[in-house]
Structures are given as structure tokens and as C-alpha cells.
Amino acid sequence: MDRDFLLHPQLLADTAMVCDLGLSRVLLMDDAHWPWLILVPRRRQLRELIDLDREERIVLGDEIELASRILRARFNPDKLNVAALGNQVEQLHVHVIARHRNDPAWPAPVWGRLPRRSYEPSARQSLLDGLALAFATAA
Amino acid sequence: MDRDFLLHPQLLADTAMVCDLGLSRVLLMDDAHWPWLILVPRRRQLRELIDLDREERIVLGDEIELASRILRARFNPDKLNVAALGNQVEQLHVHVIARHRNDPAWPAPVWGRLPRRSYEPSARQSLLDGLALAFATAA
């Protein structure tokens, strides 16, 4: 981890922080259409998964698995979508999204389908608290 | 690996086989718009990354890394896209796609953007031979 890790401004603008895990910062995408977490390894200058060394990649895999299990336990999705794209935001980040057959993009991927719709603030805080507790309990 | 592993019919229809790695079958998406590999762990009944046990997930990570490095060496992409979605094809499969700033979907994800355009057969064979050689040399 880099002490001077900085989150990309676009991620900062679109998300709320859930917690820090061993490697990654866990963010909640502030889009009420989908339960959507983003994991950002807290190191500078990473763009691709293959920029991680093998040990870090394994840790990131563990953290993706934890995020997936927490989303599954809370939202009972029909499918999880896990993706490292980064065509628009160059800082390495991994999407972990809970998808349902009745969500507004199904079965298409979520990116670029609908304008982001922020959570109502108290609902967002409640969700953030619940997620932070789940990560703290499991990690 | 399951001896009776069967590829999903949609993957069979849309791809050509490159090779088998330790865990995954490597497929070339038969879409000349993008250099696009798909890794399918050769086990039955997998839908999610979290259906893999940890050892298998680490092996899959190694194989994704190898596929990424081979695409990068051959196509010099501006970005790699790595994703396990599976909203339409329920068999666990991982996309590894070489993206360029001048490709026809950039910066959007590739899924659902354009009708698939098959390679010209001799170009496809040449690409398959080159990729198979690269995997055989590296693995």
C-alpha cells in the first residue's frame, strides 16, 4: 500500500467509502439501480490487473470473493458481475455488481445504460453501515 | 477438471478453440472487431467465480494473466478488459479483451455494441495458430 494513495477524482465523485481491506479500498457506487461495489487496490500507478504482482493479485482475488459473498448474502442476486475495465478511469478498479433478472439493464452489462441515480441519503448511510459491518465481521 | 466437461452451445457457436491450459479452455471470440479471448474452466456446474475453490481461483488468475500478456504482446492494446459477467451464458467464463482507443466501441464495453463479424477463415486460422504457439511456449 502506498501511503500517498489517492483515489481517482471520478471514483471519488461517484462513490461512497465502505472500508479499507488489506489491499483494497471498498467503495459503494452511489447508484441505486444496482448494488454495486468497487475495489481499488491502494497503490499508485496501477492500471491493469497484470500490474499487480502475484501475491497482490491473490489478495485482490480474496477481497473480490469477500465482496461477492457479502453482496450475495445481502441482495440474493441472480448473478454476480465482476469486471476490471478501466477504459474511462485509468486507476485500476474492480467492479463487483449484484444483478437481478428484473433490474433495468438485465441481461446487458450495467455500464452506460442509465444515468446514475444517487441513493436517498439515509438509505445510503444505512447500506454503508451494513456493508462496513459485514466486511469488518468477515475480514 | 471434469472428463465430461461440455462447452455451452453459445460459446461453441461464437468462438474457435485455441488450446487447453491446466484449468481453462482458451477460446477466441470469432469477432474481428476486437482481439478477444474467453477462458472457460473445464469443470461442470460453475456459474460464479466464487464457485471455484481458492486453489482453482489462483490458477484461473494465472491463466488470465497469461492470456492478458499474450494479447498485450501481440496487439499492443491501450487497455485490457477482464470480466466475468455470465448474464446470458450461465457457464462460468472470463473475457479477456484487448481494447484500442480507435476500436468501434471505445471507451464503452464491447458487449452488445455491434453484431459479431467473423474473421476471414485464413486470417482466423493464422491468428489461432499464433495464439496456440504463444500459449504453448509460455505455459
Interface residues (C-beta under 8 A of the other chain):
Chain A: R47 E48 L49 I50 R54 R57 I58 G61 D62 I64 E65 S68 R69 R72 K79 L80 N81 V82 A83 A84 L85 G86 N87 Q88 R99 W106 P107 A108 P109 W111 G112
Chain B: R47 E48 L49 I50 R54 R57 I58 G61 D62 I64 E65 S68 R69 R72 K79 L80 N81 V82 A83 A84 L85 G86 N87 Q88 R99 W106 P107 A108 P109 W111 G112
